[in-house]
Amino acid sequence: MWINGSGVTNLKNWGFYIVKNFMRMMLLLIAVSIVTFALVSISPIDPLQANVGQAALGSMSQEQKEKMESYWGVHEPPVERYLNWAKDFLQGDMGVSLLYRQPVSSVIAVKLGNSLILMLIAWLISGALGFFLGVLSGVYRGGWIDKLVRGYCLLIASTPVFWLALILLLVFAVYLKILPIGLSVPIGMEASGVTIADRLQHAILPAMTLSITGVSNIALHTREKMIDVMESDYVLFARARGEKLGAIVVWHGLRNIIIPAITLQFASISEIIGGSVLVEQVFSYPGLGQAAVAAGTGSDVPLLLGITLATAAIVFMGNYVANLLYGAVDPRMRKRGKVT
């Protein structure tokens, strides 16, 4: 297929834009791994006592303690430990979890599979509902719909996620008894007998909690952007020409708030991941959040680094996709090679 000079330039701009954002994401992942490793290294938690227990540690001989210290790398310099870990990581070896006694990659694969169900459902529902409520509130600014939406968003924004999770647990699992009380699968059922419907049923309450808490930020920001659009000169001119409100919202409102909406939607990934840590603890849901808490309190450095990089990669990948969508929506950003 023949491509003119302008087409070649556009392809070059796209290539530079994609590569630049990808390299930025890789550098951020390296920085995250260094900071995480440094924080774990200066942690006051004793890995031997946390994983073996004070009683068992006191009954060990000195030789056994030395073997355990060698296994945990207690006496190795932090820089040396990090470089050894990074070398193995680049070769595809993320290490062995000290808590689960399994390869970190296997632990993360299982836990991430459970958490992705929650995060994906919550991300889609909170994004769609928050965008709809924000547009509705911005269009009818000052009306009862606007007051209702703002009141709901402010109430939810000030509500701790773990408290909301406990309330939903009490109402739907304890009192009404229509949903499971926790875990990701039915208790006592073999893995071969677990169906997709069982997993979805156990994910309803955690996903509902994350969805409810994720709506407020998106709705309030979308409302502000929609108000700016509705008060603009071109919307005033459209009203003067006799265009109906629905046509104005669709052809002028939505088209001008699509980029901020993309920003908010992909930025909410980090909030959902952060909220999932508390939600998974409340519902005893075996996901990445619960594994991260166990790795942190147990000084399981390989697992904690693996989980941190996995979650950071999800967040950075979301921002990376958002940047690519920016370039597709607005070619001026692609030509500059950056988002402003």
Disulfide bonds with the S-S distance in Angstrom:
none
